[in-house]
Amino acid sequence: MRTYDDGRCFACGAENEIGMHLKFEHTENGALAHATLGDQFQGWRGIAHGGIALALLDEAMAHAAGYAGYRGVTGSMNARFRKPVPLNAPIEIEGRVKWMRRNVLEMEARVSDRAGNVLVEAEGRFVAKGRVEDEDDKLLRP
């Protein structure tokens, strides 16, 4: 399987009209995005659906892997929900690579509120499908 970014990703795709349109930036430790989720991502009133929270974490890990030079797919993820992710309030999404062995990257990510409180966090493993090397490819990269 080849990983190819066609702009339709639900989490970060600019071409996905119903997506979250997250914009990650490269940081010293990985990837970072700021966002405010709208009502269309609701679970219970005023809070994001749990699946949306997991999508935020997954996307942060994917971008951190991309910034580290790897493209790949999620192999596993374990999350801990600490507090609800609010709707219509600023949040911060961070991801980083902890380590890599062969083609497996150990990742971690978290979603925090404006005050820095961790709302949900996860550890996961990504299976690298190759290095981000070809400038002509539209791969997951900054």
C-alpha positions in Angstrom: 0.0 0.0 0.0 1.3 3.4 -0.9 0.3 6.3 1.3 -0.7 9.3 -0.8 -2.2 12.6 0.3 -4.9 13.7 -2.1 -6.2 16.5 0.1 -9.3 14.6 1.2 -8.2 13.5 4.7 -11.0 13.9 7.2 -8.7 15.4 9.8 -6.4 17.6 7.7 -7.6 17.6 4.1 -8.2 21.1 2.6 -10.3 19.4 -0.1 -12.7 17.7 2.4 -15.7 19.9 2.8 -16.9 18.1 6.0 -13.5 17.6 7.5 -11.8 19.3 10.5 -9.1 21.1 8.4 -6.4 20.8 11.0 -3.1 22.5 10.2 -0.1 21.1 11.8 3.3 22.8 12.2 6.7 21.2 12.8 8.0 21.7 16.4 11.2 20.7 18.0 9.5 17.6 19.4 7.1 16.7 16.7 3.8 18.2 15.4 1.4 20.8 16.8 -2.0 22.2 15.8 -4.4 24.6 17.2 -8.1 24.2 16.6 -11.6 24.9 17.6 -14.1 22.2 16.9 -17.6 23.1 15.8 -20.9 21.6 16.7 -20.8 19.1 13.8 -18.3 17.1 15.8 -20.6 16.7 18.9 -21.1 13.6 20.9 -23.0 14.7 24.1 -24.0 18.4 24.2 -21.1 20.7 24.2 -18.4 18.0 23.9 -16.7 16.3 21.0 -17.6 12.7 20.1 -15.0 10.2 21.5 -14.2 9.1 17.9 -13.4 12.7 17.0 -11.0 12.9 20.0 -9.3 9.7 18.8 -9.0 11.1 15.2 -7.3 14.2 16.7 -4.7 12.0 18.4 -4.2 9.8 15.4 -3.6 12.8 13.1 -1.1 14.3 15.5 0.8 11.0 15.5 0.7 10.8 11.7 2.0 14.4 11.3 4.8 13.8 13.9 5.9 10.7 11.9 5.8 12.8 8.7 7.9 15.5 10.2 10.4 12.8 11.4 10.6 11.7 7.7 8.3 8.7 7.7 5.0 7.9 6.0 2.9 5.1 7.4 -0.3 3.9 8.9 -1.6 3.4 12.4 -0.9 -0.1 13.8 -2.4 0.4 17.3 -3.4 3.1 19.6 -4.3 3.2 23.3 -6.0 6.3 24.6 -6.9 7.7 28.0 -9.8 10.1 28.3 -9.2 12.5 31.2 -11.7 15.3 30.5 -14.2 16.0 27.7 -12.9 17.7 24.6 -15.0 20.9 24.4 -16.7 22.2 21.3 -16.4 25.9 20.3 -13.3 26.4 22.5 -9.6 26.5 21.6 -7.7 23.2 21.9 -4.1 22.2 21.2 -3.1 18.9 19.5 0.4 17.6 19.8 2.2 14.5 18.6 5.7 13.1 18.8 7.8 10.1 17.9 9.2 8.3 21.1 11.3 5.8 19.3 11.7 3.7 16.1 12.8 0.1 15.5 12.9 -1.2 12.0 9.7 0.0 10.5 7.7 0.6 13.7 7.4 4.0 15.3 6.3 4.4 18.9 4.2 7.5 19.0 2.4 9.7 21.6 -0.1 12.4 21.3 -2.3 14.6 23.5 -5.1 17.1 23.3 -5.1 20.0 25.8 -7.3 22.9 26.6 -6.2 26.6 26.5 -5.0 26.3 30.2 -2.8 23.4 29.3 -4.9 20.7 31.0 -4.6 17.4 29.2 -8.0 16.3 28.0 -7.1 13.1 26.1 -3.8 11.3 25.5 -2.6 8.3 23.6 0.3 6.1 22.8 0.4 4.3 19.5 2.5 2.4 17.0 2.7 3.3 13.4 4.0 1.0 10.7 6.3 3.0 8.4 5.7 2.4 4.7 8.8 4.2 3.7 10.7 7.4 4.0 9.4 10.7 2.8 12.1 11.4 0.2 10.6 12.2 -3.2 9.8 15.9 -3.5 7.5 15.1 -6.5 5.2 12.9 -4.4 2.3 14.4 -2.4 3.1 12.4 0.7 2.2 13.2 4.2 4.7 15.9 4.8 4.9 19.5 6.0 
